[in-house]
Amino acid sequence: MRAADGGHVQRRKRVNGVAGSAAYALDTAWVRRSFDRASATYDAAAVLQREVRDLLLERLELTALTPLVVLDAGAGTGHASRALQRRYPRARVLALDSAVGMMRAAARRQSWFRPFARICADAARLPLKDGSVDLILSNFLLPWSDPDAVFAEFRRVLAPRGFLTFTTLGPDTLGELRAAWARVDPYVRVNQFTDMHDVGDALVRAGFAAPVLDVERYTLSYTDVRGLAADLKAVGARNAAAGRLKGLTGPRKFAAMAAAYETYRRDGRLPATYEVVFGQAWAPLAAAPRPQGEDRVSLEDMQRQLQTRRRPGTA
């Protein structure tokens, strides 16, 4: 996949004055500001986010659900919220995001016929009652959150037999950019992302049942590294590590990084790799038998059915 040209490893040394793995902890206030500022530019630059969101929604077709309350956690500009409202017309859809700008953009995405509710709040502190949600969809919220805190809240608000489906980023994401910066200085220049197996462990710790995770790799390509930097800023995906360099990056350092990135150029383009983790899990079943029509889908069945749906000439 090509982008338009506009478009958990712990380290113990001190990085920019912050010791150990704390250097890679997220500055949540900075995350919120970054996405707030990106609300006006997000949709035009969100090539990967749109592709992954569509696949996440497509996977819902493989699980029979009739939710009454649906939570779009990390709703951004509201595209998934609107799609969920169309898919489940009898459900109440809640679009939640911590960035005010994103919620304002989501308001413009609503259908007058079936509007979704908007909640500006932190996913690690959901203003929802225990067991009040039947389905949670979350696209790329977790890379900017504490997985344990968010999964604990998701588990709390999910009703028995409630379903969670989400995406996050794995540690190989933006590996080219990370390596290029590592040749220039010792600062934290790219966020650390959580390994798929650690994500699975976090789901189990939170009390989820039958977790299934798989990985898809995507590569966006650019004519130069400034195009990549512009896209990351436009979608709000800025470096939010506590150990990041707080000042501006000088032109010489950026040029040195760009020169180091050139070693990855292939066929005249610079790649930017994303390791996307897809996950799903259920809230534990109550003692009562499962309602007729509710089904569970294994990873192998899901992949087989999705491939069949995409073959030309198939129904």
Beta strands, then each sheet from edge to edge (+ up, - down):
strand 1: 69-73
strand 2: 92-97
strand 3: 117-120
strand 4: 133-139
strand 5: 158-169
strand 6: 209-222
strand 7: 270-282
sheet 1: 3+ 2+ 1+ 4+ 5+ 7- 6+
end
